[in-house]
Amino acid sequence: MSIEQQAREVVRVKRFESGIIHDPITVRPEATIRECSSSRAQEHLRRPVVRDGKAVGIVTHRDLRFEDAASTRRSPR
């Protein structure tokens, strides 16, 4: 790569790493699996778990991968 191409790539990566999600989709610790996986493809799922305005965990697609019962509640750890 030319120096200019390298500089563009560095800017692109640095901008991505410092990206902030202003309105994340969050779930309560008592949320069902259906509530956790709605509105986004499950393979890209990452949901902060929030209680009283504070993050207490995260739900990812790996947490839900083998779960069949959509009404099951995820127990907080």
Secondary structure as UniProt FT lines:
FT   HELIX           3..17
FT   TURN            29..30
FT   HELIX           33..37
FT   TURN            38..39
FT   HELIX           42..44
FT   STRAND          46..51
FT   TURN            52..53
FT   STRAND          54..60
FT   HELIX           61..64
FT   TURN            65..66
FT   TURN            70..71
//
